[in-house]
């Protein structure tokens, strides 16, 4: 009965015990990061956690060692187990090997040991069969042409070409996209107050001024995104 399914929650008092019960007895889909998988592995092995399939998202940005961790969250031939075999039958890797590689801060390891190459990229370079999506549905066709050289025969989904929202101009802007060279502001360009903490005051002022202009002419603030690659610049823009 339905009440009997809730009985374990009367006996299990702590949140940790209840979570372990749900993971091992009830959950059909369990989601976690590779970092959490590494932290929780010993506990999952002890609980007898078992699974048949793995869907690994953003595989192109994961180091090879990180890719192995989710495959080893249940007892296998190297563990003290009766079966001696893992139940894992299928691994589905999703990603984009044409985008940013895994982040490795040590330059020597990154460049000379190939630690910045994901297993996803390695398998594709070795000729393992894969399926590549060849249609995009995020950007206007003009913007898509900026990065289409990275993908073979990249096209557009119908709604990007036909829907009204993609055909109308952006109010207040002459061009669909613009590349703007921001000169030194008050005689100062890029700076690093602390190592790896990059800032550029002129670019931050320009980005904030553009944001304010868009809000004043009617763009909803929640529809505007300001992207930056550095934490230092993010803090400067927030200030």
C-alpha positions in Angstrom: 0.0 0.0 0.0 1.0 3.6 -0.3 1.3 4.0 3.5 3.9 1.1 3.6 6.1 3.1 1.2 6.3 5.9 3.8 7.0 3.6 6.7 10.9 3.8 6.3 10.7 7.6 6.8 9.2 6.9 10.3 12.2 4.7 11.2 14.9 6.7 9.5 15.4 9.9 11.6 18.3 11.8 9.9 18.2 13.5 6.6 21.2 11.6 5.5 19.6 8.2 6.2 16.5 9.2 4.3 18.5 10.4 1.3 20.5 7.1 1.3 17.2 5.1 1.4 15.7 7.1 -1.5 18.9 6.7 -3.6 19.2 3.0 -3.2 15.5 1.9 -3.0 13.3 4.4 -4.7 15.1 6.8 -7.1 15.1 5.8 -10.8 17.3 8.8 -11.8 20.1 10.2 -9.7 21.9 13.4 -10.7 25.2 14.6 -9.4 28.4 16.4 -10.4 31.7 14.5 -10.9 33.1 16.3 -7.9 30.2 15.0 -5.7 30.6 11.6 -7.2 34.2 11.5 -6.1 33.3 12.7 -2.6 30.4 10.3 -2.2 31.9 7.2 -3.8 32.9 5.3 -0.7 29.5 5.9 0.9 27.7 4.8 -2.3 29.8 1.6 -2.5 29.0 0.8 1.2 25.3 1.3 0.5 25.4 -1.2 -2.4 24.3 1.5 -4.9 23.7 0.0 -8.4 22.9 1.4 -11.8 22.8 0.3 -15.4 23.1 3.5 -17.4 25.0 6.8 -17.2 24.2 10.0 -19.1 27.2 12.3 -18.9 26.5 15.9 -19.8 29.2 18.5 -20.8 31.6 15.6 -21.4 33.8 17.9 -23.5 34.7 20.0 -20.5 35.6 17.1 -18.1 39.1 15.8 -17.6 39.6 12.1 -18.4 40.0 11.2 -14.7 36.8 12.9 -13.9 35.0 10.9 -16.6 36.0 7.6 -15.0 34.6 8.5 -11.6 30.9 8.2 -12.4 31.6 4.7 -13.9 33.0 3.5 -10.6 30.2 4.2 -8.1 29.2 0.6 -7.7 31.1 -2.5 -6.7 33.2 -4.1 -9.4 35.7 -6.8 -9.8 38.3 -4.9 -7.7 35.9 -4.5 -4.8 34.9 -7.0 -2.1 31.6 -8.1 -3.5 29.8 -11.4 -4.2 29.0 -10.8 -7.8 32.3 -9.3 -8.7 30.7 -7.4 -11.7 29.4 -4.0 -12.2 25.9 -3.6 -13.6 26.9 -0.7 -15.9 25.7 -1.5 -19.4 25.5 1.9 -21.2 27.4 5.2 -21.2 26.0 8.1 -23.2 28.3 11.1 -23.4 26.9 14.5 -24.5 29.2 17.5 -25.2 30.8 19.7 -27.7 34.5 19.1 -28.3 34.7 22.4 -30.3 34.1 24.5 -27.3 36.3 25.1 -24.2 38.4 22.2 -23.0 38.7 21.1 -19.4 40.2 23.8 -17.1 43.7 22.9 -16.0 45.5 25.7 -14.2 48.9 24.2 -14.4 50.3 25.1 -17.8 52.8 22.3 -17.9 50.2 19.6 -17.2 47.8 21.2 -19.6 50.0 21.7 -22.6 52.7 18.9 -22.3 50.7 16.2 -20.6 47.4 16.8 -22.5 45.4 16.9 -19.3 43.2 19.6 -21.0 41.9 16.9 -23.5 38.7 15.3 -22.4 37.9 11.6 -23.0 35.1 12.8 -25.2 37.5 14.6 -27.5 40.0 11.7 -27.4 37.3 9.2 -28.6 36.2 11.5 -31.4 39.8 12.1 -32.5 40.4 8.3 -32.5 37.5 7.8 -34.9 34.9 6.4 -32.5 31.5 6.7 -34.3 29.4 9.6 -32.9 26.3 11.7 -33.8 26.8 15.4 -34.4 23.9 17.8 -34.4 24.0 20.1 -37.4 21.2 22.5 -36.6 21.2 25.4 -34.1 18.2 27.1 -32.6 19.7 29.7 -30.3 20.9 32.6 -32.4 20.0 34.7 -35.4 21.5 33.4 -38.6 23.8 36.4 -38.8 25.3 35.6 -35.3 25.5 31.9 -36.1 27.8 32.7 -39.0 30.3 34.0 -36.5 31.0 30.5 -35.2 29.7 28.3 -38.0 33.3 27.7 -39.2 33.9 25.5 -36.1 31.2 23.1 -37.2 30.8 21.2 -40.4 27.6 22.0 -42.4 26.0 23.9 -39.5 22.5 25.1 -40.3 19.5 26.7 -38.6 16.3 25.3 -37.2 13.2 26.6 -38.9 12.0 28.8 -36.0 15.3 30.8 -36.1 14.6 31.7 -39.8 10.9 32.0 -39.8 9.6 33.3 -36.4 8.9 37.0 -36.0 11.1 37.4 -33.0 14.2 36.5 -35.0 13.3 38.6 -38.0 12.6 41.9 -36.3 15.5 44.3 -35.6 16.7 45.0 -32.1 15.3 48.4 -31.1 17.9 51.0 -30.4 20.7 49.2 -32.3 21.8 49.6 -35.9 23.5 46.2 -36.2 22.6 42.7 -35.0 26.1 42.4 -33.5 29.0 44.8 -33.0 32.6 44.4 -32.0 33.7 47.4 -30.0 37.3 48.3 -29.2 37.3 50.0 -25.8 40.4 52.2 -25.4 42.3 52.8 -22.2 40.0 54.6 -19.7 41.6 57.4 -17.7 45.0 56.2 -19.0 44.5 52.7 -17.7 43.7 49.5 -19.5 43.7 45.9 -18.1 45.0 45.4 -14.6 45.6 42.5 -12.2 45.3 43.7 -8.5 46.0 40.1 -7.5 47.3 37.2 -9.6 44.7 35.9 -12.1 42.3 38.6 -11.0 41.9 40.5 -14.2 40.0 43.8 -14.4 39.4 46.5 -17.1 37.6 49.6 -15.8 36.9 51.0 -19.2 35.2 47.9 -20.5 33.2 47.6 -17.2 32.0 51.2 -17.5 31.0 50.6 -21.2 29.1 47.4 -20.4 27.2 49.1 -17.5 26.4 52.2 -19.6 25.1 49.9 -22.4 22.9 48.0 -19.9 21.5 51.3 -18.6 20.8 52.5 -22.1 18.9 49.3 -23.0 16.8 49.5 -19.8 15.9 53.2 -20.5 14.6 52.4 -24.0 12.4 49.6 -22.8 14.4 46.3 -22.6 13.4 44.4 -19.4 16.5 44.1 -17.1 15.9 40.3 -16.6 16.3 39.8 -20.4 19.8 41.3 -20.5 22.9 39.3 -19.8 26.4 40.6 -19.3 29.0 37.9 -19.8 32.7 38.1 -18.7 35.4 35.5 -18.5 37.1 36.8 -15.3 35.9 36.9 -11.7 37.7 40.2 -11.2 35.8 41.8 -14.1 32.5 40.4 -12.8 33.1 42.0 -9.4 33.9 45.3 -11.1 30.7 45.2 -13.2 28.7 44.4 -10.1 30.2 47.4 -8.2 
